[in-house]
Amino acid sequence: MKFDKNLIKKRLKNIESNFKLLNENFFHKLVNDATSMIATAVKKKNKIIFCGNGGSASDGEHLCAELVGRYLRKRKAYPAIALTSNSSLITALGNDYGFENIFYRQLDSIGKRGDILFAITTSGKSKNILKILELAKKKGIKIILLTSIKAKKKLKKKVDLLIPVPSKRVDRIQEMHIGIGHIICEAVENCIS
């Protein structure tokens, strides 16, 4: 079996340098703003609604579980839902309305003013994400978009808070997304508990 003996070392260095970039004041402010938005919504008994595709769907479900269950502290459940966790609903909506509407229809049914849409996308190009952003704006739902520098800058105008992690490589983007998500969950717990 042949493999690059330096691969592990290279990848760990790459991860380390990406996370160092996240330790700039710019990202501190973004994470602080996201924490404040989520904590305010939870205190007002509004929901945090997660969506994403592929690995981003998993990240959204993971972060939803941290809010509803617990992250580090025993405390009351925070109201959160992941729009990716009902396979019967997603496949029915995809079949009847098209894949671009699987999140749109769900948000239309449960989303209300004061809720937070926490959308996660590595590219910022997914049609179902772009479509749900428009609906959220119309409904008065605040939007946090966790994405990457690959996303178009025009997305900043479509959301309340854009968090673009400094990578173009999908696996590094996803690693930073879950890291940021965990920091936000801990900060929300500290803020509310």
Secondary structure, 3 states (H helix, E strand, C coil): CCCCCCHHHHHHHHHHHHHHHCCCHHHHHHHHHHHHHHHHHHHCCCCEEEEECCHHHHHHHHHHHHHHCCCCCCCCCCCEEECCCCHHHHHHHHHHHCHHHHHHHHHHHHCCCCCEEEEECCCCCCHHHHHHHHHHHHHCCEEEEEEECCCCHHHHHHCCEEEEECCCCHHHHHHHHHHHHHHHHHHHHHHHC
